[in-house]
Each structure stands twice: as structure tokens, then as C-alpha cells.
Amino acid sequence: MTVAAPLTSGLTREKSFAKQVIATSIGNALEWFDIAVYGFFAVYIAKAFFPSNDATTSLLLTFGTFGLSYLIRPIGGIVLGAYADRHGRKASLLISIAMMTFGTLTVALMPSYQTIGVLAPLLIIVARLVQGFSAGGEFGSSTAFLVEHMPERRGFIASWQFASQGLSAVLGAGFGALLTSAMSPADLQGWGWRLPFFFGVLIGPVGLYIRNNMEDAGAPPAGKDGSPVKDVFLRQKLAVLLGIGALAVSTAINYLIVYMPTYVVKTLNLPASVGFIASLVGSIAVMVLTPIAGAVSDRIGRTTHMITINLLLLITIYPAFYILTNYPTPAVIIAAVFTVATFKALYYGPLAALMAELLPAESRATGLGLGYNIGVTIFGGMGPAIMTALGTIAFIGDMAPGYYLSLIALLSLASLFTIRKLGATA
């Protein structure tokens, strides 16, 4: 009898941990599944909604729309983040996943340009803006919820935010590899690319049910002004900027993995399936290694861990892409993406906890929503379009992703050293 009580308590705690992780991560998973399939199937979406005589122009319009949805994300981060800081994390999380599901369903059902003309790309843009707004509030509210429910293991529990992104990318890349291998190009272009979006729609109702039944600690205490938005802009500007800088390299790599199938087809002239397999392998690395890295950071500190990984990543990026562009075989491409994704996963693990620890509880969801979404807008959402455009410059050419990531890695390194010097977090 003396053993039963602690054992029961431990099992209850583990069940509670699993429930919290699933409830908060499922919205993040849906967001990133949609992002992954939009990026993975960009070549097909371009032909369906943005037809042009020039394939590069069509692709730029597609990725431009991809990036445009990110411009509204900071607004969603502020609005839904402030709502979470005032009314509780759960209320905001229910709104965000409902809006996200609506946007995904709209893309899945949208008739092509050939059917309804210019209305098709316009409505796709509207759907992406709805998704961008909802996704803007997702990260801040869910990360705040996680770190506040298990403060002694912040690195580990918050890392599941990004591990769920890896799972979403695995599913998206898996769809890509399966459909490009099993379907004819005509069927894939005609209707096959819509299948993963319909799958994404199924996640929404499940997420709504789980979140509606999760426990919420309620709204945090009000700040000095009673306004989380005012508190962020008056007192937390440096914390938000440092969080953006720390985030930059990881989100840029994440979008590179999404961009890889397009890069393989348009730049390396290889089958799309090669890019999907490479993205799949890289996404598995992110899914598996991210929680391990978060747990390690709980022991050795966030900045110590992240600076070490950033330095290793920095010296790896350029050689990886040099080998990839000069020896573009399937095996080399898969190995290069796996290597970069591994370093990205190890860097990603402590990131959510680090960003949360920079901010006070009363404005945490707002500050996280603003900083995270500015970061993914600048360094992630516009990444595929920037890399596509850089690839047209003669002296950069196929090495565009390598140059792009190396510069951003330096920015993140500077932010981490500043955070360490200020002692702003562990």
C-alpha cells in the first residue's frame, strides 16, 4: 500500500503531461501540416491558381502568396495573444484552431483558375490570410500554457511545440512521396494535390474537442497598466527583438525543408520524389531529436546549448550545399538535408522555453505571439520566395540557400550572446 500512492500519483502526472502536450500541440501541428503541404505542392498549386507563361513567375506568385499570409501573423499574434493574456489560454486556443480549419478547408475546395478565373487566386489569398491570423495567435498561447503548467521542465515540455511541427512535416512529406510515386502527373495536378489538405481538415474537429476538455489555469494577473499589448510595447521590446533573433535561423531552416521539393525540381532538375524523401528524412530528425534537446537544455542551460549548436550549424551549412549542388545525386541530397535538419532540431529544442523565459507571465502570450510571428514572417514565410529570387542571380545561383542560411545563422548567434550577457534567461 505504501507504494501504490506514489505510483498512482506518477501515472496521473504522466497522463496530465500527455494531455497537455496533445491539446496544445495539435493546433501547431495542423498549422505546420498546412504550411508543409502548401510548400511541398507549390509547383502544382502554382499551375492551378497562378498560371503564367513563365514557370518561375508562376512559382514566385505562389510563394508570394505563401509569404503574404505571414504579414498578418503578427496582428493575429497580438490580438489572440492579448485575448489569451486577458481571458485565459484555452479561450484563445479554441478560436485559433477553428479559424485554421476553415482556411484549410477553403484551399482544399477552391476551384482552379481555369474554372472561376481571377476569383480563384484572390480567394486563395483570403484563405491564407485567415490561416495566417489564426496561426499568429497559436504559438504564443500554447507555449505560455505549456511552460506555466510545468515550470520545472520548461525546455522539455515546450519543445513539443516544435516536435509537433516535425510530425506535421513528416506527414506532409509522406503525402508528397506517396502521391508523386503512385499518381500520374496529370492526376496529381488535376486533383491529387488536394488530398493532403482534406486530411488536414480532419485534424480540426479533433483538436477542438481535445482543447475544449483541457484544464486551463485561467488568465494571468494583469500587468501594471492592465494591458498586455501596452506592456509589450513599453517594457518588453528588447526581449521580443532578442527572441526574434534567436528564432531566425531555426525558422529559416524549417522553411528550407519545405522548399526542398521545389528546389530539387526547379534547380537540380531531379524528380520531385527525391525532394519529398529528403524532406521526410529531415522532418523525422526534427520530430525525434527536438524533445531530447529540450530536456538537455533543462540541465545545462538554454544559451549554452543553443550557442554550441549554432556554431556547429554555421560551419556546416555552406559545405553541405556546396556538395549538394556539385554532386546532386539523391543520396547526397538526402544526406545534406538530414545533416542540416539534425542541427536544426538540436537548436530548436530549447527555443520555445527560451523565448517564454524572456517575458513576464502577464504579457507572455502577447509577446510570444508578436515576436514569433515577426520572426517567421521575415525569415521563414518569405524564405522560399527570397531563395527563388536569389537563385536567379548569376554569381549566387544554386548556392542561394547556403548563403541565405549562413547570414541568418550569424544573426541568431549574435542574439544568443546578447541574451547570455544580459542574463535574461537560463
Secondary structure, 3 states (H helix, E strand, C coil): CCCHHHHHHHHHHHHHHHHHHHHHHHHHHHHHHHHHHHHHCHHHHHHHHCCCCCHHHHHHHHHHHHHHHHHCHHHHHHHHHHHHHHHCHHHHHHHHHHHHHHHHHHHHHCCCHHHHCCHHHHHHHHHHHHHHHHHHHHHHHHHHHHHHHCHHHHHHHHHHHHHHHHHHHHHHHHHHHHHHHHCCHHHHHHCHHHHHHHHHHHHHHHHHHHHHCCCCCCCCCCCCCCCHHHHHHHHCHHHHHHHHHHHHHHHHHHHHHHHHHHHHHHCCCCCHHHHHHHHHHHHHHHHHHHHHHHHHHHHHCHHHHHHHHHHHHHHHHHHHHHHHHHCCCHHHHHHHHHHHHHHHHHHHCCHHHHHHHCCCHHHHHHHHHHHHHHHHHHHHHCHHHHHHHHCCCCCCHHHHHHHHHHHHHHHHHHHHHHHHHHCCCC
